[in-house]
Amino acid sequence: MDFPTFFPEKSTGGEPEKEAGGGLASQMRPQTLDDFVGQEHLLGSGKLLRQAIDSDQLFSMIFWGPPGVGKTTLARIIAKKTRAHFVHFSAVTSGVNEVRKIVEEARIRLKTYQQKTILFVDELHRFSKSQQDAFLPHVEDGIITLIGATTENPSFEVTTPLLSRSKVLVFNSLTEENIKQIIQNALKKTSVKIEQKALNFLVEAARGDARVALNALELALNLTRQEEEINLTSAEEATQHKHLQYDRAGEEHYNLISAVHKSMRGSDPDAAIYYVMRMLEAGEDPIFIARRLVRFASEDIGNADPQALTLAVSAFQACQMIGLPECKVILVQLSAYLALANKDNSAYIAEKKVLEDVQKYGPLPVPIKLRNASTKLMKELNYGKGYKYAHDFSEEELKGEVYLPEKLKGKKYYFKKAQN
């Protein structure tokens, strides 16, 4: 082994080397925690990860979150801050055989220079279960501190032994304010300005992904050439998208989601998926759409097709799990299913009728026979007396049984519609 290659006489503390090339996204990679944008729930004052970094008491961890939210960048900053040697290990391009070499180097580095090694494993989920187990003994004996990054749910993609020895830290999609700050920080390195409309467009087009934002900004800068300001046209050309009239808090936002709802209610799958895609292409959060489709499954379909609600909830969870752009087809599939399903708004109507009486009559007393007789006193007060256990009686014998409060006796709230 050529020790000087790995162990310079004066260690720089394992400062992460800058990546060659890579465009603006790599050039603008933050070098300190103060420059890092987003993930305040992990790095805010007093938060677990921030305390671990500041006190140099690191533990093995798994960064779970969508692309472009700072997983790799933060791992590099942690190595620099703690003066650890940083090794970037990709599950796509590297094999487990290389782990032995990395571990041996880390062992000698720790013994000779008292310098820790952070092994950053990108796309950890791409390793098989047996391959992941190769890291276990070295994590346990403290030779390496493992930081794994994954876009997939660790519960399904990471082995139980490795999970038990690591702390899973969830990375959130960057907010629009985060993306705006990242773009503005990048522009400070240039003399170029940006129109507010162009800035807003790039922010929406990024959809929470800093890498997408910076790559688009780089193209926009190239298109701007000698001009001093990036305009909306340059931003559109850079992203290969046209600006769609849309404001998440404005009228068009509500017009489009209303069109989705009413198209499905009218059993028109083509219109429904058209409006869904309009919203997604304009930058709408897919979770907002998925949430409204879950509501629709109960409000407008209900028990005419109980499977609709199950499918809607599954689609909602799938959108949370995989994000954009992959979840688009899930929302299209669900919208078409809901539009074609039998319709019944009985539960919705019942909800409104019941609410009227709840508000009108207040907390009416529960009939004595329906009350829970869990104590001696309650039994003495005849709680539960006269109740017929339905499984022990025929339908004929149960006729006339009243379960509503006395004041509401005879009320009907739920009427199931007959299906064609």
HUGIQUI-V729392 format. One record per backbone hydrogen bond with DSSP energy under -0.5 kcal/mol. NH is the residue of the N-H (numbers start at 1). CO is the residue of the C=O. If there is no record, write none. Layout:
BEGIN
nh=NH co=CO
nh=NH co=CO
END
This chain:
BEGIN
nh=3 co=1
nh=5 co=2
nh=6 co=2
nh=6 co=3
nh=7 co=3
nh=11 co=9
nh=26 co=22
nh=26 co=23
nh=27 co=23
nh=28 co=24
nh=29 co=26
nh=35 co=32
nh=36 co=32
nh=42 co=39
nh=43 co=39
nh=44 co=40
nh=47 co=44
nh=50 co=42
nh=51 co=47
nh=52 co=48
nh=53 co=49
nh=54 co=50
nh=55 co=51
nh=56 co=53
nh=57 co=52
nh=61 co=146
nh=62 co=167
nh=63 co=148
nh=64 co=62
nh=64 co=169
nh=65 co=63
nh=65 co=150
nh=69 co=66
nh=74 co=70
nh=75 co=71
nh=76 co=72
nh=77 co=73
nh=78 co=74
nh=79 co=75
nh=80 co=76
nh=81 co=77
nh=82 co=78
nh=83 co=80
nh=84 co=79
nh=85 co=116
nh=87 co=118
nh=89 co=87
nh=89 co=120
nh=90 co=88
nh=91 co=122
nh=94 co=90
nh=98 co=95
nh=99 co=96
nh=100 co=96
nh=100 co=97
nh=101 co=97
nh=102 co=98
nh=103 co=99
nh=104 co=100
nh=105 co=101
nh=106 co=102
nh=107 co=103
nh=108 co=104
nh=109 co=105
nh=110 co=106
nh=111 co=107
nh=112 co=108
nh=113 co=109
nh=114 co=110
nh=115 co=109
nh=116 co=114
nh=118 co=85
nh=119 co=117
nh=119 co=145
nh=120 co=87
nh=120 co=118
nh=121 co=119
nh=121 co=147
nh=122 co=89
nh=122 co=120
nh=124 co=121
nh=124 co=149
nh=126 co=123
nh=127 co=124
nh=132 co=128
nh=133 co=129
nh=134 co=130
nh=134 co=131
nh=135 co=132
nh=136 co=133
nh=137 co=133
nh=139 co=135
nh=140 co=136
nh=141 co=137
nh=142 co=139
nh=143 co=138
nh=144 co=138
nh=145 co=117
nh=146 co=144
nh=147 co=119
nh=148 co=61
nh=149 co=121
nh=150 co=63
nh=156 co=153
nh=157 co=153
nh=158 co=154
nh=163 co=159
nh=164 co=160
nh=165 co=161
nh=166 co=163
nh=167 co=60
nh=168 co=166
nh=169 co=62
nh=169 co=167
nh=170 co=168
nh=171 co=64
nh=171 co=169
nh=174 co=208
nh=179 co=175
nh=180 co=176
nh=181 co=177
nh=182 co=178
nh=183 co=179
nh=184 co=180
nh=185 co=181
nh=186 co=182
nh=187 co=183
nh=188 co=184
nh=189 co=186
nh=190 co=187
nh=193 co=228
nh=195 co=230
nh=199 co=195
nh=200 co=196
nh=201 co=197
nh=202 co=198
nh=203 co=199
nh=204 co=200
nh=205 co=201
nh=206 co=202
nh=207 co=203
nh=207 co=204
nh=208 co=203
nh=209 co=206
nh=210 co=68
nh=210 co=208
nh=213 co=209
nh=214 co=210
nh=215 co=211
nh=216 co=212
nh=217 co=213
nh=218 co=214
nh=219 co=215
nh=220 co=216
nh=221 co=217
nh=222 co=218
nh=223 co=219
nh=224 co=220
nh=225 co=221
nh=227 co=224
nh=230 co=193
nh=231 co=229
nh=235 co=231
nh=236 co=232
nh=237 co=233
nh=238 co=234
nh=239 co=235
nh=240 co=236
nh=241 co=236
nh=250 co=247
nh=253 co=247
nh=254 co=250
nh=255 co=251
nh=256 co=252
nh=257 co=253
nh=258 co=254
nh=259 co=255
nh=260 co=256
nh=261 co=257
nh=262 co=258
nh=263 co=259
nh=264 co=260
nh=265 co=261
nh=266 co=262
nh=267 co=264
nh=268 co=263
nh=269 co=267
nh=272 co=268
nh=273 co=269
nh=274 co=270
nh=275 co=271
nh=276 co=272
nh=277 co=273
nh=278 co=274
nh=279 co=275
nh=280 co=276
nh=281 co=277
nh=282 co=278
nh=283 co=280
nh=284 co=279
nh=288 co=285
nh=289 co=285
nh=290 co=286
nh=291 co=287
nh=292 co=288
nh=293 co=289
nh=294 co=290
nh=295 co=291
nh=296 co=292
nh=297 co=293
nh=298 co=294
nh=298 co=295
nh=299 co=295
nh=300 co=296
nh=301 co=296
nh=302 co=297
nh=304 co=301
nh=305 co=302
nh=308 co=305
nh=309 co=306
nh=310 co=306
nh=311 co=307
nh=312 co=308
nh=313 co=309
nh=314 co=310
nh=315 co=311
nh=316 co=312
nh=317 co=313
nh=318 co=314
nh=319 co=315
nh=320 co=316
nh=321 co=317
nh=322 co=318
nh=323 co=319
nh=327 co=323
nh=328 co=325
nh=329 co=326
nh=331 co=327
nh=332 co=328
nh=333 co=329
nh=334 co=330
nh=335 co=331
nh=336 co=332
nh=337 co=333
nh=338 co=334
nh=339 co=335
nh=340 co=336
nh=341 co=337
nh=344 co=300
nh=349 co=345
nh=350 co=346
nh=351 co=347
nh=352 co=348
nh=353 co=349
nh=354 co=350
nh=355 co=351
nh=356 co=352
nh=357 co=353
nh=358 co=354
nh=359 co=355
nh=360 co=356
nh=361 co=357
nh=362 co=358
nh=364 co=362
nh=370 co=367
nh=371 co=367
nh=371 co=368
nh=373 co=371
nh=374 co=372
nh=379 co=375
nh=380 co=376
nh=381 co=377
nh=382 co=379
nh=383 co=378
nh=384 co=368
nh=385 co=382
nh=387 co=384
nh=389 co=387
nh=390 co=388
nh=392 co=389
nh=393 co=390
nh=398 co=394
nh=399 co=395
nh=399 co=396
nh=401 co=398
nh=408 co=405
nh=409 co=406
nh=411 co=408
nh=415 co=413
END
